[in-house]
Amino acid sequence: MTASYIIDTARTPRGRGKQGKGSLSNLHPQELLAQVLNTLRQRGGWSASEVDDVMVGCVSQVGEQGANIARNAVLAAGWPIEVPAASLNRFCSSGLQAIHFGAMGVASGAMDLVVAGGVESMSRIPMGSDGGGQDGGNEHLRERFFQVPQGISADLIATLEGFSRVEIDALALRSQRNAVRAIEEGRFAKSLFPVKDPRTGAVLLERDEFPRPDTTAEALAALKPSFVSLGQLAAGPGGETLDQLALQAYPRARTIQHVHTAGNSSGIADGAAAVVLASERYVREKGVKPRARIRAMTTVGSEPVLMLTGPAPASEKALRIAGMKARDISLWEINEAFSAVVLQTTRALGIDPDRVNVNGGAIALGHPLGATGAMLLGTALDELERTGQETALITMCIGGGQGIATIIERL
Ligand SMILES: CC(C)(COP(=O)(O)OP(=O)(O)OC[C@H]1O[C@@H](n2cnc3c(N)ncnc32)[C@H](O)[C@@H]1OP(=O)(O)O)[C@@H](O)C(=O)NCCC(=O)NCCS
């Protein structure tokens, strides 16, 4: 394998993912993605006809996000019909997974130039729209693993780890403060572009609209836990509630402490992002100056009921592949699916919390599922460049009990 280089990154602002509240909620997700593709093309010194493939992560691939959204976005962008595109789903990590597959493509020598990223319009195609639930309704599988919704898993992790509501909320407050500082200081400006109405050209959204700058510890503490009634839902074969089913797998937890709220869980959002990846041959022959290279990329499986503890083992595996230690990483992006995920990952890896999510995360900024991985990678690279640091590790928890990790190195 040769190296895979990152040439450029771009993302939309994250819009609130609710109809009537979000500035991107009137835009077809193909158009959202098409604007990312064209922003990258306009900025880069390459032409769309050179692109060997477009790989796009998207979780809810039904309706407007069905029909291979990647290919339709290529057509919507007005790119040559010869440019192929594929859509993929690895739940919350889909955008980062698309980058992995693209990077493998250019590193293998099979491709020279790939655009990879993700898209999700949660306002138009809400989470769960594919109807599969947690496990596609497979009763036989449920005898082995009864997978519970991710909010219950997050509360179970907090219970098992002994994280208090105060600690959980403190991370959320930090996410808000870091995100607000990043926005005020223009730290997202390099990758971010304004999304426009494709017909009129009017700007629909130019900054992330999910953060709540006026968030206080008191306001967070006053929010009601979001997953109490879900936990009481009778879902098991003998009428067991979801909480009881989770506790059957983890009896030492005794009862689940429901600590996650609208304020300390990732926000429902709309958005799209992508990166341009190039092979060593392309970089050499075209004289392109890459911004970074991918040093390691991994995925792992983890226990599916707890579901969200994959980031630590995925990060450890990536570090092993790179021949690095956790202390060699300057910046960590640990996706803020839920507050407990970041706390658990940080604790398990023994890393300095001050190096984690320095510009906020999905709690403050929102988590447009398929897009987030590509957004996090772009944010990490922009921050490496801004601060002159060298390496970043991006990691995410994934449905079904999985983790993903990518190590990038600034050039
Ligand atoms: C937790 C969850 C259910 C909350 O959904 P919700 O109730 O619709 O959340 P909202 O963001 O609309 O916030 C609801 C209310 O909480 C309050 N609130 C939210 N964040 C707040 C903050 N930081 N400070 C103060 N109040 C806040 C507000 O009153 C808000 O209402 P408003 O928007 O009208 O002002 C939802 O965000 C969720 O499911 N998140 C996880 C998504 C997920 O699973 N992703 C995959 C990861 S594995």
The ligand as an SDF file (V2000), in Angstrom:
LIG
                    3D

 48 50  0  0  0  0  0  0  0  0999 V2000
  -32.0330   13.5770   23.2530 C   0  0  0  0  0  0  0  0  0  0  0  0
  -33.0920   13.8780   22.1960 C   0  0  0  0  0  0  0  0  0  0  0  0
  -34.1660   12.7780   22.2200 C   0  0  0  0  0  0  0  0  0  0  0  0
  -33.7160   15.2320   22.4980 C   0  0  0  0  0  0  0  0  0  0  0  0
  -34.6100   15.5340   21.4960 O   0  0  0  0  0  0  0  0  0  0  0  0
  -35.4880   16.8700   21.5770 P   0  0  0  0  0  0  0  0  0  0  0  0
  -36.2410   16.8540   22.8550 O   0  0  0  0  0  0  0  0  0  0  0  0
  -36.2490   16.9630   20.3040 O   0  0  0  0  0  0  0  0  0  0  0  0
  -34.3270   17.9440   21.6740 O   0  0  0  0  0  0  0  0  0  0  0  0
  -34.2130   19.4600   21.2410 P   0  0  0  0  0  0  0  0  0  0  0  0
  -32.8250   19.6610   20.7600 O   0  0  0  0  0  0  0  0  0  0  0  0
  -35.3230   19.8440   20.3450 O   0  0  0  0  0  0  0  0  0  0  0  0
  -34.3690   20.2250   22.6310 O   0  0  0  0  0  0  0  0  0  0  0  0
  -35.5740   20.1730   23.3490 C   0  0  0  0  0  0  0  0  0  0  0  0
  -35.5780   21.2780   24.3510 C   0  0  0  0  0  0  0  0  0  0  0  0
  -34.5800   21.0770   25.3480 O   0  0  0  0  0  0  0  0  0  0  0  0
  -34.0780   22.3340   25.7830 C   0  0  0  0  0  0  0  0  0  0  0  0
  -32.6290   22.3840   25.5400 N   0  0  0  0  0  0  0  0  0  0  0  0
  -31.8880   21.6620   24.6630 C   0  0  0  0  0  0  0  0  0  0  0  0
  -30.5940   21.9790   24.7850 N   0  0  0  0  0  0  0  0  0  0  0  0
  -30.4920   22.9020   25.7480 C   0  0  0  0  0  0  0  0  0  0  0  0
  -29.4020   23.6100   26.3270 C   0  0  0  0  0  0  0  0  0  0  0  0
  -28.1510   23.4220   25.9190 N   0  0  0  0  0  0  0  0  0  0  0  0
  -29.6760   24.4900   27.3070 N   0  0  0  0  0  0  0  0  0  0  0  0
  -30.9340   24.7140   27.7130 C   0  0  0  0  0  0  0  0  0  0  0  0
  -32.0170   24.0740   27.2100 N   0  0  0  0  0  0  0  0  0  0  0  0
  -31.7940   23.1790   26.2340 C   0  0  0  0  0  0  0  0  0  0  0  0
  -34.8130   23.4020   24.9960 C   0  0  0  0  0  0  0  0  0  0  0  0
  -35.9200   23.8340   25.7370 O   0  0  0  0  0  0  0  0  0  0  0  0
  -35.2800   22.6590   23.7820 C   0  0  0  0  0  0  0  0  0  0  0  0
  -36.4310   23.1860   23.2040 O   0  0  0  0  0  0  0  0  0  0  0  0
  -36.3460   24.3770   22.0880 P   0  0  0  0  0  0  0  0  0  0  0  0
  -35.5100   23.8730   20.9540 O   0  0  0  0  0  0  0  0  0  0  0  0
  -37.7610   24.5910   21.7010 O   0  0  0  0  0  0  0  0  0  0  0  0
  -35.6920   25.5570   22.7790 O   0  0  0  0  0  0  0  0  0  0  0  0
  -32.4690   13.9330   20.7550 C   0  0  0  0  0  0  0  0  0  0  0  0
  -31.6140   15.0480   20.6670 O   0  0  0  0  0  0  0  0  0  0  0  0
  -31.6990   12.6780   20.4350 C   0  0  0  0  0  0  0  0  0  0  0  0
  -32.2920   11.6350   20.1910 O   0  0  0  0  0  0  0  0  0  0  0  0
  -30.3580   12.7490   20.3840 N   0  0  0  0  0  0  0  0  0  0  0  0
  -29.5230   11.6260   20.0970 C   0  0  0  0  0  0  0  0  0  0  0  0
  -29.5080   11.3530   18.6170 C   0  0  0  0  0  0  0  0  0  0  0  0
  -28.8440   10.0520   18.3330 C   0  0  0  0  0  0  0  0  0  0  0  0
  -29.1920    9.0280   18.8790 O   0  0  0  0  0  0  0  0  0  0  0  0
  -27.8890   10.0550   17.4190 N   0  0  0  0  0  0  0  0  0  0  0  0
  -27.1260    8.8940   17.1460 C   0  0  0  0  0  0  0  0  0  0  0  0
  -26.0450    8.8050   18.1540 C   0  0  0  0  0  0  0  0  0  0  0  0
  -25.6230    7.1480   18.5710 S   0  0  0  0  0  0  0  0  0  0  0  0
  1  2  1  0
  2  3  1  0
  2  4  1  0
  2 36  1  0
  4  5  1  0
  5  6  1  0
  6  7  2  0
  6  8  1  0
  6  9  1  0
  9 10  1  0
 10 11  2  0
 10 12  1  0
 10 13  1  0
 13 14  1  0
 14 15  1  0
 15 16  1  0
 15 30  1  0
 16 17  1  0
 17 18  1  0
 17 28  1  0
 18 19  1  0
 18 27  1  0
 19 20  2  0
 20 21  1  0
 21 22  1  0
 21 27  2  0
 22 23  1  0
 22 24  2  0
 24 25  1  0
 25 26  2  0
 26 27  1  0
 28 29  1  0
 28 30  1  0
 30 31  1  0
 31 32  1  0
 32 33  2  0
 32 34  1  0
 32 35  1  0
 36 37  1  0
 36 38  1  0
 38 39  2  0
 38 40  1  0
 40 41  1  0
 41 42  1  0
 42 43  1  0
 43 44  2  0
 43 45  1  0
 45 46  1  0
 46 47  1  0
 47 48  1  0
M  END
$$$$
